């Protein structure tokens, strides 16, 4: 084991910590996908059944539950949530003073 290990506190966004472009949007998409996966699991849906509910092909469900989100827009993920009878609310407001730039975030309501 190397003594050169550096440990940093997370910003709360793994994509930002890794220096990924569009980190806030990537985290928001991951949060939406997590809720979709949870709903699919709680309803004991197979991927074929989930595909029917979401109106997509089974391989797309496979990508979705495995976190391969590159082909899924925020709008599309929001439509999936609606198909699962989940309410999606979008709030817009001024940038918080403690943030350098305005961004995108997902606030989950309830027990997720």
VEXLO-374537 format. One line per 8 residues: their letters; for each residue x, y, z of C-alpha. Coordinates in steps of 0.2 Angstrom, whole numbers, plus 2048, in hexadecimal, padded with zeros to 3 digits. Example, Ala and Ser with C-alpha at 12.3 -4.5 7.8 and 13.67 -1.06 7.14 Angstrom:
residues 2
as	83E:7EA:827 ~ 844:7FB:824
END
This chain:
residues 112
xxxxxxxx	800:800:800 ~ 806:811:7FB ~ 809:81F:808 ~ 805:82C:7FA ~ 7F2:82A:7FC ~ 7E8:83A:7FC ~ 7D7:83A:804 ~ 7CB:849:800
xxxxxxxx	7BA:84C:807 ~ 7AC:84A:7FA ~ 7A3:859:7F3 ~ 793:84F:7F3 ~ 794:84D:7E0 ~ 79F:83E:7DB ~ 79F:845:7C9 ~ 7A6:856:7CF
xxxxxxxx	7B3:84D:7D9 ~ 7B9:844:7CA ~ 7B9:854:7BF ~ 7AB:84E:7B3 ~ 7A3:85B:7A8 ~ 791:85E:7AC ~ 793:857:7BD ~ 783:85F:7C5
xxxxxxxx	778:858:7B6 ~ 781:847:7B7 ~ 77D:846:7CA ~ 76B:84C:7C7 ~ 768:83E:7BA ~ 770:831:7C6 ~ 764:837:7D4 ~ 755:835:7C8
xxxxxxxx	75B:824:7C2 ~ 75D:81E:7D4 ~ 74B:822:7D7 ~ 745:819:7C8 ~ 750:80A:7CC ~ 749:80A:7DE ~ 737:80B:7D7 ~ 73A:7FC:7CB
xxxxxxxx	741:7F2:7D9 ~ 734:7F6:7E6 ~ 726:7F1:7D9 ~ 730:7E1:7D6 ~ 72F:7E5:7C3 ~ 73A:7DB:7B7 ~ 743:7E5:7AA ~ 736:7DF:79D
xxxxxxxx	728:7E6:7A8 ~ 731:7F6:7AC ~ 734:7F8:79A ~ 721:7F7:797 ~ 71E:804:7A5 ~ 72B:810:79F ~ 727:80E:78C ~ 739:809:788
xxxxxxxx	742:7F9:782 ~ 749:7ED:78F ~ 75B:7F0:78A ~ 758:802:78F ~ 751:7FD:7A0 ~ 761:7F3:7A2 ~ 76C:802:79E ~ 761:80D:7AA
xxxxxxxx	763:802:7B9 ~ 775:7FF:7B6 ~ 778:812:7B6 ~ 77D:814:7A4 ~ 774:825:7A2 ~ 77C:82D:793 ~ 76D:82A:788 ~ 760:830:794
xxxxxxxx	75C:842:795 ~ 756:84A:7A5 ~ 745:84C:79C ~ 744:83A:798 ~ 748:835:7AA ~ 73B:840:7B0 ~ 72E:838:7A4 ~ 733:827:7AB
xxxxxxxx	730:82D:7BC ~ 71F:833:7B7 ~ 71B:822:7AF ~ 71F:81B:7C0 ~ 712:826:7C8 ~ 720:831:7D0 ~ 71D:844:7D0 ~ 72B:84F:7C9
xxxxxxxx	72C:861:7CF ~ 738:86D:7C8 ~ 73D:87D:7D2 ~ 746:88B:7CB ~ 74E:899:7D6 ~ 75D:8A4:7D8 ~ 76E:89D:7DA ~ 773:89B:7ED
xxxxxxxx	77F:8A8:7F2 ~ 78C:89A:7F8 ~ 78D:893:7E7 ~ 798:899:7D9 ~ 78D:894:7CB ~ 77A:890:7C9 ~ 778:87D:7C6 ~ 76C:86E:7C6
xxxxxxxx	767:863:7D5 ~ 75A:856:7D9 ~ 751:857:7EA ~ 749:847:7EF ~ 739:848:7F9 ~ 734:83A:804 ~ 73E:82B:809 ~ 74B:827:7FB
END
